[in-house]
Amino acid sequence: MKITNLITNEIKTGRTLKASSWRAVQVSDSRREIWHYATLMAVLNGSNFQQVSEGWGSMSDKHGMGKLRRGVALKGYTETV
């Protein structure tokens, strides 16, 4: 699975999608948390995406966040700074 799919794919509440060391947890009907290893990186609330951590600043953190943003753009979601 691609990291972009953590945004674009549907997930039932309580379920998790994995893409390498990244995972998306559907916490409720409207809240999805995106984790890289043990760090919460972003939250998707409905159609609003927000990055909550820079992680460790590694290239994999930066590339992964870029792929998540591509998923946000594909779905037409908004990003909150």
Secondary structure, 3 states (H helix, E strand, C coil): CCCCHHHHCCCCCCCEEEECCEEEEECCCCEEEEEECCEEEEEEECCEEEECCCCCCCHHHHHHHHHHHHHHHHHCCEEEC
